[in-house]
């Protein structure tokens, strides 16, 4: 079970949001490059970036700091990024900068043809991010709940060729009240590609619970607020996950 530290970027700073609300941001560092270096030194084997300004603007907004992070840690571990990715030129620019995976969220739901084109143009490098509440997909910074069932949509995108699905229970993200294990397992069982859990990871008990269902197709979990506020010590958590997984 891979634990993936998240660095959410807003105005060039490392922040965390509660339930996706931009006005409810906690600034954890004004130096995201140093934060990326820290997680690498703590043993992270992948890094998760989100361009929050980009997600709301529909185009990249934190390019300078993203480029600097990739220059610092991109040779040491794969980096994935979402937020504001709406066209193939943006994907190409990011991959040329050293990004390993792009994450397409709202644009995948609104313009599925774009997701299909991206999978065709950049095979093996496109992840889809699906955020859901009560099993229904949310878009536009979680401000709109659609009529799309998350499992049905994930199956369709699997057919397009996405390499994995990041699943976020938006009722739990940033709230420090545990991962929605049942919903994550249900999604993983419905797919052949791996699922990455996101939202709600709080303590080592959550890590243990995720490792217990790893065999269902859950390959990783993204962690944010817990590792910044200290309820999870990252190196210890990854060490526990490795031990329980037999790695």
C-alpha positions in Angstrom: 0.0 0.0 0.0 1.5 3.2 -1.2 0.9 6.4 0.8 1.1 9.5 -1.3 1.6 12.9 0.3 -0.5 15.7 -1.1 0.7 19.2 -1.8 -2.2 21.5 -2.6 -1.1 24.7 -4.2 -2.9 28.0 -3.8 -1.2 31.3 -4.7 2.1 29.6 -4.6 1.7 28.2 -1.1 1.1 24.8 0.3 -2.4 24.7 1.8 -5.2 22.3 2.8 -8.9 22.9 2.2 -11.9 21.5 4.1 -14.3 19.9 1.7 -12.9 21.8 -1.2 -13.9 25.3 0.0 -11.3 27.8 -1.3 -12.1 30.3 1.4 -11.4 27.7 4.1 -7.7 27.2 3.4 -5.1 26.5 6.0 -1.6 27.6 4.9 1.0 25.0 6.0 4.0 26.4 4.1 5.0 29.3 1.9 7.7 27.0 0.4 6.1 24.1 -1.4 9.5 23.0 -2.8 10.8 22.5 0.7 7.7 20.5 1.5 8.2 18.3 -1.5 11.8 17.8 -0.4 10.7 16.9 3.1 8.2 14.2 1.9 10.9 12.7 -0.4 13.3 12.6 2.6 10.6 10.9 4.7 10.5 8.1 2.2 7.6 9.1 -0.1 7.6 7.1 -3.3 5.1 9.3 -5.2 3.9 12.8 -4.8 0.4 14.3 -5.4 0.1 17.9 -6.5 -3.1 19.9 -6.9 -3.2 23.3 -8.6 -6.2 24.7 -6.7 -6.2 28.0 -8.5 -6.0 26.2 -11.8 -8.9 24.0 -10.9 -11.1 27.0 -10.4 -9.7 29.0 -13.3 -9.7 26.1 -15.8 -6.0 26.6 -16.7 -2.6 26.2 -15.0 -2.0 28.9 -12.4 0.9 27.7 -10.3 3.3 26.7 -13.1 6.4 28.3 -11.6 6.2 26.4 -8.3 5.2 23.2 -10.1 8.2 23.4 -12.3 10.4 24.0 -9.3 9.0 21.0 -7.4 9.6 18.8 -10.5 13.1 20.0 -10.8 13.7 19.2 -7.1 12.1 15.8 -6.7 11.0 14.6 -10.2 14.1 12.5 -10.7 13.5 10.7 -7.4 9.9 9.7 -7.6 6.8 10.0 -9.9 4.8 13.1 -9.5 1.1 13.3 -10.4 -0.9 16.5 -10.7 -4.5 17.7 -11.2 -6.2 21.0 -11.4 -6.9 23.1 -14.5 -6.1 20.5 -17.1 -8.5 21.1 -19.9 -6.6 20.5 -23.1 -3.9 18.3 -24.7 -1.4 21.1 -25.0 -1.5 21.6 -21.2 -0.9 17.8 -20.7 2.1 17.9 -23.1 3.6 20.9 -21.3 3.4 19.2 -17.9 4.8 15.9 -19.1 7.7 17.7 -20.8 8.4 19.4 -17.5 8.8 15.9 -15.9 5.4 15.1 -14.6 4.6 11.4 -14.6 0.8 11.4 -14.5 -1.9 14.0 -15.1 -5.2 13.8 -13.3 -8.3 14.9 -15.1 -11.4 15.4 -13.0 -14.2 17.8 -13.9 -13.2 18.0 -17.5 -13.5 14.2 -17.8 -17.1 14.4 -16.7 -18.1 17.5 -18.7 -16.1 16.6 -21.9 -15.5 12.8 -21.9 -14.2 13.1 -25.5 -11.3 15.1 -24.1 -10.4 12.3 -21.6 -10.6 9.7 -24.4 -8.3 11.8 -26.6 -5.8 12.3 -23.7 -5.7 8.6 -23.0 -5.0 8.0 -26.7 -2.3 10.7 -27.0 -0.6 9.9 -23.7 -1.1 6.2 -22.9 -0.3 5.1 -19.4 -0.1 8.7 -18.0 -3.7 9.7 -17.5 -5.4 9.2 -14.2 -9.1 10.2 -13.7 -10.2 11.8 -10.5 -13.7 11.1 -9.4 -15.2 12.9 -6.4 -18.5 11.6 -5.1 -21.1 12.1 -2.4 -23.5 9.3 -1.7 -22.3 7.5 -4.8 -22.9 10.4 -7.2 -20.2 12.3 -9.0 -19.5 15.9 -8.0 -17.8 18.5 -10.3 -16.8 22.2 -10.4 -14.9 22.2 -7.1 -17.6 20.0 -5.6 -20.2 22.7 -6.0 -22.4 20.5 -8.3 -23.6 17.0 -7.7 -24.3 15.3 -11.1 -26.7 12.5 -12.0 -23.7 10.2 -12.8 -23.2 7.2 -10.7 -19.5 7.0 -9.8 -19.1 3.2 -10.6 -20.8 3.5 -14.0 -18.7 6.5 -14.9 -15.5 4.9 -13.7 -16.2 1.8 -15.8 -16.7 3.9 -18.9 -13.4 5.8 -18.2 -11.6 2.5 -17.6 -12.6 1.6 -21.2 -11.0 4.8 -22.4 -7.7 3.7 -21.0 -7.1 5.6 -17.8 -4.3 4.1 -15.7 -6.1 4.4 -12.4 -8.9 6.2 -10.6 -8.5 8.5 -7.7 -11.7 8.3 -5.6 -12.5 11.0 -3.1 -15.5 10.9 -0.7 -16.1 14.7 -0.6 -18.0 14.3 2.7 -14.8 13.3 4.4 -12.0 15.2 2.6 -10.1 17.3 5.0 -12.5 16.5 7.9 -10.2 14.0 9.6 -12.9 11.4 10.2 -11.7 8.3 8.4 -11.7 6.9 4.9 -15.0 5.6 3.4 -13.7 2.1 3.1 -17.0 0.5 1.9 -17.5 2.9 -1.0 -13.8 2.7 -2.0 -13.9 -1.1 -2.0 -17.2 -1.2 -3.9 -15.6 1.0 -6.6 -12.4 -1.1 -6.7 -14.3 -4.3 -7.1 -16.1 -3.0 -10.1 -12.9 -2.1 -12.0 -9.9 -3.9 -13.4 -7.6 -0.9 -13.0 -6.4 0.2 -9.5 -8.1 2.7 -7.3 -6.3 5.3 -5.2 -8.2 6.3 -2.1 -8.4 9.9 -1.1 -10.2 11.9 1.6 -10.3 11.3 5.3 -7.1 9.4 6.1 -6.6 10.3 9.8 -4.5 7.8 11.7 -2.7 4.5 11.6 -5.9 2.6 12.1 -7.1 4.0 8.8 -3.8 2.8 7.2 -4.4 -0.7 8.7 -7.9 -0.8 7.3 -6.8 0.2 3.9 -4.0 -2.4 3.8 -6.7 -5.1 4.8 -8.6 -4.3 1.6 -5.5 -3.7 -0.7 -6.2 -7.0 -2.4 -9.6 -5.6 -3.7 -7.6 -3.3 -6.0 -6.8 -0.3 -3.8 -3.1 0.4 -4.6 -2.6 3.6 -2.7 -4.0 6.3 -0.5 -3.4 10.1 -0.7 -2.9 11.8 2.6 -2.9 15.5 3.3 -4.2 17.2 6.4 -3.3 14.3 8.7 0.5 14.5 7.8 0.5 18.3 8.1 -1.3 18.4 11.4 0.6 15.5 12.8 -2.1 12.8 13.4 0.0 10.6 11.1 3.8 10.6 11.0 4.4 9.8 7.4 7.5 7.7 7.6 6.0 5.5 10.3 2.8 5.1 8.4 4.5 4.1 5.2 6.7 1.7 7.2 3.6 0.1 8.8 1.9 -0.2 5.4 4.9 -1.9 3.9 5.2 -4.3 6.9 1.5 -5.2 6.8 1.6 -5.6 3.0 4.7 -7.8 3.3 6.9 -5.5 1.3 
